[in-house]
C-alpha cells in the first residue's frame, strides 16, 4: 500500500506504522509540528465575502437569510416590531409585540389565552392597595373671588371600571375662605356625572382672617356597577392668624349623604366640585390649596 498523500505541513505516516500505537504518536507529533509552522499559518489582511473587517478578527456581515429565522431555530420569526412595544412569545409561532402604552399605564394580563396589553390600572385590578388617581396643589391651586357664578374648583375623569361593584372613590380638599366686611354664603356642590350628589353651605360673618376648611367625600359601590352610596362633609374653623388653632364649633360643620346614586361606572365618569358665593367682591374669596383623589379596592 502506498503512503497516504502528504499534507503541506504534516509529514506522511509510513505504511509500516499503520495499525500500531505509533500512528497516534505520529499524529501527536505532526500536530505539534504544525503549531510551529509560524505566523504564516494565521490569516491576515482584509476579510471578504460574508466577512467584514480584517483577519484575525473579522465580523459576519452577511447571513444569506431570505426570511426571518424561525422560533424553532432560535429566532423571532419577525422582521420588525412595534416601536416601544413589549415582546410577547407565541409558542412556536413568530413573536408578537404589544402596542406602546401611554404614560402611567401598566402591562396587565388579559388571561391565559390572550396577550397582555397596556392599561390604566383600576381599583379592581389592585389588591389591598390605595391608588392615587389625581392630585393638585398650588399657592393656591385655585382662587375664586369677585363672582357669584358657580365656579369649578377641580374636576377629574374617573376611568371606566375604576369603582367597580364594591370599590371606593374618595377625595380630600384643603381650603380656606374669606368674608371680610359682610356675610358670605359659600355653596359647595359635589357632582358625579350629571348628578349633584351633595350640597354643603358655609355661611360666614365678617372676619379679616381666612377661615380654614377641610372638605371630604367618599363614594362606594353597593353591589352593582350602577349603584352607589355617597357621603361627605365640610369642617371649617373660625378665622384666626396663621399658626393658631380655632374651635370647630365656633366655625361650621356640615355633613350629608346620597343613598341612591345610579351612575354607570363601566364608562368614564367626571367627578367635579364647584363653589358659588353670595357676594361679588374681592373680599369674598375661596382658595383651594390642595386636593387628593384616591381609589380603594
Secondary structure by P-SEA (a helix, b strand, c coil): cccccccccbbbbcccccccaaaaaaaaaaaaaaaaccccccccccccccccccccccccccccccccccccccccccccccccbbbbbccccccccccccccccccccccccbbbbbcccccccccccccccccccccccccccccccccccbbbbbcccccccbbbbbbbbbbbbbbccbbbbbbbbbbccccccbbbbbbbccccbbbbbcccbbbbbccccccccccccccccccccccbbbbcccbbbbbccccccccccccbbbbbbbbbbcccccccccccccccccccc
